[in-house]
């Protein structure tokens, strides 16, 4: 990996730098990433994928411009594949696929911003509520949308405390609420209870739009035994999941879902190349829907369920092994994040672990094996 920015400077003329030098730089980067992946167990991302057989699409320009559900004058797109992905996740989240709007975003933050935008347009005077362990981008979204923001306390497990939310709602009884439930916090993997949030808002007589930020834990919730309340039947007005976490992609992508009737208010007819537009970004990456479609076709619903069971089984194993060596592990119910005693900086770097308030955390994603856990435990032994 070059340390000198001059090695990467774009030259005036192409013949000033041999192409072989550039290819060497790129190969060095790829090799460094591959080495790091061998012991990357501290981030919520799935590294177990390979889309090289879709390489033909790297020589094609594709752009899902405009509304995902409409053809446009720009026909170099993958919209039918995108809609198949959206329909799958709409059904998984318990929505009516024929009445649910959705599209593949460039990442989780765009998906959350879109949902909050729809909620804000539905309730212009709303206050945005989210837990203290919500994603760091949520307060920024409130600033972008110029919405008042309230941080709601967590319970001991890291999920939003319903009693704390009730107190906050009661202090603003005449204002609508846009509540973002985090289904899988990045720090502890805790799952906010969407059904409890909806019931609480109804009991307090507060007009509420509830968004389920299920970027990390949506698939865990969907395939839990019994399933955890996270989607439309639980009371969510909108839902988002990500493609690069449990499914696995070479770049970030999200899938955002909302009721079609709510999205109508932001729809711009004829705005983009002969199509209406009801997205945030207009032109959109058409490769991520293709990869998601391919991965989901190869997995199916049963394959995703097996993947979730595998992650939870390895999480159970990690808790046992870390306890055996006195690392004081703990996890949120239903989650795949294990917190344990903070090791040396050398171990933190080798295993790409994060410091979560003085505790290290292991995130058991599909590429993490029992062998990874054993090797980490060996590194933790005094």
N, C-alpha and C positions, 0 to 999 in steps of 0.2 A: 504494500500500500504506500503510495508516494506521500511523503511528508512535506514536500516543497510545492507550494501552489504553482510555481513556474512550470513544473512538469505537466500541469494540466491546462496551461494557458492556450487559448485558441489562437493559432498563428495568422499572420496576414495572408500567407499563401500556403496551400496544402502541401506543396513540395518541400516546405521547410522542415517538416517532421516526417520521417519514414512511417508508413502505415504499420510496419512490423512493431515499432515502438508503442504505438497506440494499442495494438492487440495484446502486447505484453502487459501493459498497464491494466487492461480489462481482465486478462487471465489472472493476474495477481489478485485483483479484487475478488474475482469469483472463487479463487482458491482460499483466500482469507475467510470469506463468508462460509464456505463449506466446512472449514476447520472449526469456526465458531459454532456452527449448527450442531456439531457433534455433542456439545455439552450445554446447549441452550435450554434451560428448564425453568427460567424465571419470568417468562413473558407469555401472555395469552394469545399465542399464535401457533397454528399448526404448520409444521415444516415438512410433513409427510405427503408431498404431492410431486407430480412430474407431468407437465403439459408439453413436453418437447414434441410429441407427435402431433400437436396442433400448430407446429411452426409455420405452416403455409400461410397462416393468417398474419404473420409478422411482415409479410410482403404485400399486404392488402390494406387499403385505407377503409376503415369502417367508422361510422359516426351515427349513433342513435339520436339524431337531432329531433327536437320537438317532443310532442306527447308520445309516451311509450305505447299507447294503445291505438295510435293512428298512423297510417301510412303517410308519407310526405313526398314532396318532389325530389328529395334526396333519397335515393333508393339503395345506397351502399350502407346497409345497416344490418343489425342482428335482432331487430325488434321482436320477431316471432319467438326467438329463443329467450329473450328477456321476459316476455309475457308468460312463457312456460315456467320460468323460474319464479316469477311473481305469484302465479297461480298456486304453485307448490307451497310457497311460504304462507300465502293467505289461508290455504286449507290447514296448514300446520298450526297456524295461530288461531284457528277456529272461526275465521271469517267466511263470508259468502264470497267465493272467488269472482262471481259475476257482478258483485256490487262493491268490490274492493279495488281501489286504485293503488298502484305501486310501481316503483321503478328501481333500477339498480343505480346506486349512487357511487361517488368516488371514494367514499369512506363513511365511517360511523358518524362523524360530526356533521357532514352534510345531511345525513338522514335525520339526525336529531334536530338540526336547524329547520329542515323542511316541516317536520311534524310540529315543532313549536310555532312556526310561521302559520301553519293551517289553524292551530289552536288559537293563536293570537287574533287571526282574522275572524274567527268564529266568535271570540269574546275579547273585543278590543281593550277592555278595561282590566283584563285578567292580571293577577299576580302570579309569577312563576315560582313554584315550590319544588325543591329537590333536596335530597338527603345530604348530609355532610360528607358522605363518601361517593357522591355522584361523580361522574367523569369531570375532569378539570375544565372541559370545554363548555359545560352547561352554564356556568356564570357568564362566560363570554357570549354565549347565545343570547342570554337575557340582555346584555349590553347592545348587541347588534340589533335586536328587536325593540330596544328601549322599553323593556318591561321591568317593573319592580321585581327584585329577587329576594327570596327568603330561604335560608338554609335551615332544614329541619334536622333535629337531633336524631342520632341513631340509637338503636338498642345495643345491648352488650355483644350481639353477634355481628353487628355491622350493618344491619338492615334499617330502613326508616322506621322510627318509633311511631306507631299509630297515635299514641297519646300525645306525643309532641306535635304531630300534624294537627290533631284536633285543637290543641291550644292555639296554634298559629292561625288556623281557619277562624276560630272564634274571635280572634283579635281583629279580624277584617271581615265581618259577617256580610257586608253588602257588596263585596267585590268578588267577581268570578275568580276561579282558581285554575291555573294550568299546572298540573302536578306531573312531574317526571319521575316515574318509578324506575329505579335501576335494578334490572333483573340480572344480577351478576356484577358486583362491584369489582373494579380492577385490583383494589388492595387486598380484599379478603374473600371475594367471590360470594358475598352475601346477596340474597334474593329479596328485594322489596316485594311485598304482597299486594299485587294489583287489586285483587278482589276486596281486601280489607280497606284499601285506599278509596275505592269506589263506594263501598258501603258507608264508610265514615263521612265522605262528602255528602252523600244522600241523607244520612241521619242529621247532619248539621244544616241541611237545606241550602248548601252552597252549590251554585252552578259551576260545574267542573268539567274540564277537558283533561283526560288522563292519558299520558303517553307512556308506553312501555319501552324503555331503552334496554332492549334485550340483546345488545351487541355481544356480550360475553356469555350470558347464561340462558339465552332463549332456548337453545336446543337441549341444554341440560334440563330446563323446566319442562319442555314438551315431552321428553322421554323419561322423566322421573317416574318412579313407581311408589305411590300414585303420582300423576302429573301435577306440577305446581301451577297455581293460577297466575298466568302471565299474559294472556292474549285477549282477543275480543270477547269471548264469553265471560271472562273475569271482570270485564268492565272497561277495558282499554278502548280509547277512541282511535289510537294510532299505535303502531308497533314498528320497531326496527330490529333487524338482525344484521350480522356481518358475515361476509363470505370468506374472509381470510383467517378467521379464528378456528371454529370447529371443522368447517369444510376444507379450507386450505386453498390459498391463491398466492401467486408471486407478487401481488401488490394489494393494497387495501381496497375494499369494496363493501358497500352496505346495501341492504334491501329495505326500503321504507314502504309501509302499508298504511292506508287510511281509507275511511269510507269515501266512496266516490262523491256522495252528496256534499261532504265537507270540502272536497278539493275543488268543486265547481266554482267556489267564490274566488279562487286565485287563478282560474283558467284564463288564458289569453287567446281568444280565437284568431286563427290565421297569423300567428306571430312568427312562426318559424318555417321557412321553406315549404309553404303550402300546408302546414299543419298547425293546429293549436299547440300551445305549450303550457303545461301545468307542472313543470319541474323547476328546480332552482338554477340548474346549470345550463339549460338549453342543449348545446352539443354535449354528448356524453360518450364515455368509453364504451365501445361495443364489444371489446374483447373479453372483459370480465363477465358479462352475461353468458358468452359462449363457454367459458371455462366453468362457470358455476353450473350451467346446464349439463355439460359433459360429466362433471363430478357427481352431480345428483342422479343422473341417469345410471351411472356405474354403481352408485351406492343404493339408491332407492330409500324409501322410508325405513325399511328393515335394517339396511346397512348403517344409516345414521343412528338408529336405536342401538345397534351393536357397538358403534363407536362411542356413544355416550356411556354405555355400560362398562366398556373397557376403561375409559377415563376414570370412572368412579371406583372401579375395582383397583386400579393402580393407585388412586388416591388413598383408599383404605390401606393398601399395602404400605404406602409411604408413611402414613400415620403410625402404623405398627413399628416399622423399622426405625423411624426417628425416635419413637418412645423408647425403644430398646437401648439406644445409645444416649438417653437422657437429654434429648434436645427439646423437650417440652412442646411437642407439636399440638396444634389445634386447628380446626377448620369450621367454617360456617356450615350449618345444615344444608345438605344437598349440593354443596359446592365442591370444586376441584382445586382449590387453593389451600395449601398447608403452610401455616406460619410456624416458624421454629426459631430457636436461639440464633442470634446474629453470629456468624462465623468470622474468621479472619478476612481481611480485604482480599487476600490472594484467592481464597475459596470463592468469595463473592464474584470476583472477576472471572475466574475459570468457568464457573457455572452460570454466569450472567444472571445473578440473583439481585433482587431489589431490596432496599432497606425500607420496610414498612413500619414506621414508628418504632424503630429499634428491634424489629424482628425481620428475619429473612423470609421470603416466601417462594415456595415451589409451586409452579402452576402445571398441573398434569393435563397436557394436551395430547392429541392422538399420537404424536411422534415420541412421546415420553414412555419409556419402558421400565419394567422392574429392574433391569440391568442399570439403567440410569440412576434409579433410586439407590441401588446397592453401591454403585461407584461414588455417588454423592456422600452416602453414609461413611464409606471408607475414608473419604477426604476430610470428613468432620471428626473422625476419631482423633483423640489427643496423641 
